[in-house]
Amino acid sequence: MGTTFTNIGNASAEDWAGITGHFAPFAAALPDRILDQLRQMEGDYGGFPVDRLTHCLQTATRAHRAGEDEEYVVCALLHDIGDALGPYNHADYAAVMLQPFVSEANHWMIEKHAIFQGFYFFHHLGLDRNLRDQFKDHPYYRRTVEFCALYDGPAFDPAGETLPLAFFEPMLRRVFAAPKRSLYQRADGELAY
């Protein structure tokens, strides 16, 4: 434990030095927690032809086979990781988790993918399937349309190629090795902890 404050406003520099010492191993274990969350998606079909883990693996497999870069493939792997804890805003959940580690283009694509995927089914739910059109002039519009059409949309195939999670684990660990941007970055670019 080490700290004794009961109000964060009363924490001392020494308290924060101790907290910082605990943060590095905690942050380093983020890929392990992400992998655990993905594994929890196995067997959860939610009415779909494949379980949620298989869908994520197929999406990443398709992106990898198409030659997308490693960061993009990891985004494809994690695009629906929010299904369990954010069923009404799963894309936001994934995007927030990815934001410090990925490019602006990949972050936007994941953040908006649910709206873009809605083109294929919103009309069956009484919703506007063309909701994505509000972003027609956005520089990442086409990228997100392609993500849904090429990778996310066709990744519900029980017979589709599905590389195992172990295949993607090294990629995930590299992408999550260090944030590209963070609230906790100093002006010189170094992380405060």
N, C-alpha and C positions, 0 to 999 in steps of 0.2 A: 504494500500500500504506500506508505511513505509520506503522503500529504495529510494535513490535518484541517484544512479550511472547510467551512460548511457553506460558504458563499463564494462563488468564483471571483467576485470583486475583491475578496480579501486574500487571494492567492499571491504568494510571493514569487520572486524570480527563482528561488530555490525549489519551490513547489513545481514551477514550470520546467525546470531542469530535470526533475524527477519524472514528470509526465512525458517529457520529450524522450527520455530514455526508454519508456514503455511503448512509445508510438512506433518506432522503427520496426520492431518485430511484429507488431500488430498490423502495420501497413504491408509488410512483406508477406503476410499470410493472406492477403486479399485474394490472390488467385485460388488458394485452397478453398476459401469460403464460396467463391463464385462456382468452382467445380462442384462443390457439395450441393449448391442450389440447383445447378443443372441436373445432377443425379436425382434430385428429388422430383424432377419432372417426368422421370421414367414411369410408365404405367398410367399416367394421367392423360386420358384421351379426350375428355371434355366433349365427346360426341364426334370427334374427328376420326379419319381413317388411320391415323398414326398418333402415337402419344406425343406429348409436347417436346420431350427430349429428341425423339426421332425427327420431328419437324425442324428443330433447331440444327441438328446434325446434318440433315439433308440440305437445308438452306446453305450452311457453310460448305458442305461438300460441293454443291453446285457452283458456288462462288469460287472455290479453290480450283475446281476443274476448268473453269472458264478463264483462269489466269489472273484473278483479282489479287491485289497485294495482301500481305498478311494482316494488316490492320483492318482492311475491308472484310476479310474472311472472319476475323474475330468479331467484328460488328454483326456479321450475318449469324454467327453462332449464338450471340447474346441478344439478338433483337427481340425475342419474346420471353426473356428471363423474368420479366415483371408479371407474367400471367398469374402466378400464385398470389403475390402480395399486392398487386395493383391491377386487378382484373378490369377496372373501368378506365385505367390510364396506363396500361402496360408499356406502351412506347415511351412515355415520359420517364417511367421507372428505369428502363434500360438506358435511355439517353443520359439521365443524370449520373448513372454509374459510370458510363463510358466517357463523359465529357472531359475530365481532366487528362485522358490518355489518348484521345483520337483527334483527328483533324476536324475543323469546322464542317467540312463537307460530309464526312462520315457521321458526325454528331447530328447534323440536321436531318440527314437521311433516316437515321434510326428514330429520331424524335418524331418525324412526320410519317413514318411508314404505315401506321395504322390508318391514318386518313387516306393515304394513297391506296392501300390494300382494300379499303372500303369500296373502291370503284367496282370490284368484282362481286360484292354481296350486299352493300348497303340498301339497294333497292328492294331486296327480299325482306328487309326489316322495316320498311317504311321510311328509310332515310335517303338523303341525297347522295347518290353514288358519285356525283361530280363535285363533291366537296373539295377535292384536291385542286380544282380549277382556280381556287382563290390564290394559289401559289404559281400560276402559269408563268409569271414573269420572274420568278425566283431563279437564281443561277443554279440551284441544286434540284430544280423540278425534274428535269429529264433523268438525272441520276437516280432519283427516288422512284420514278415510274419504272425504270429499268430494273432496279432492285426487286420491286414487287413482281414484275412480269417474268423476269429471268430466274430469280432465286427463291423468293418467299412464296409466291403463288403456286408454283409447281411442286413444292416440297411437302406434299401430303400423300405421297405414293408409297403404299406398303411394299411395293417391289422396287422402289427407287434406290439408287446407290446411296449408302449411308456409311460414311467413314466413322470409325469409333471415336469416342470422346478423347481417348488417349492420343489419337493422331493430332488433334487440335491443341492439346494441353501445352506443348512447348510454345506454340504461337501465342496463346493466351498469356502465358508467363512473360514472354518478351514484351507484349503490348502493355501489360500492367506493371512492368518493372519500375517505371518512373513516370510521374505525371509530366505532361507537356506544359500544363498550366494549372494553377491551383490558387485558391484563396490564401493559402499558407505560403505563397512565394514572396520572397523579399524583392525589393526593387532591382537587386543585382541578379535576380533569376534563381537564386538558391532557395531551397525549401527551408522554412523556419524549423520544421521538424518532419 
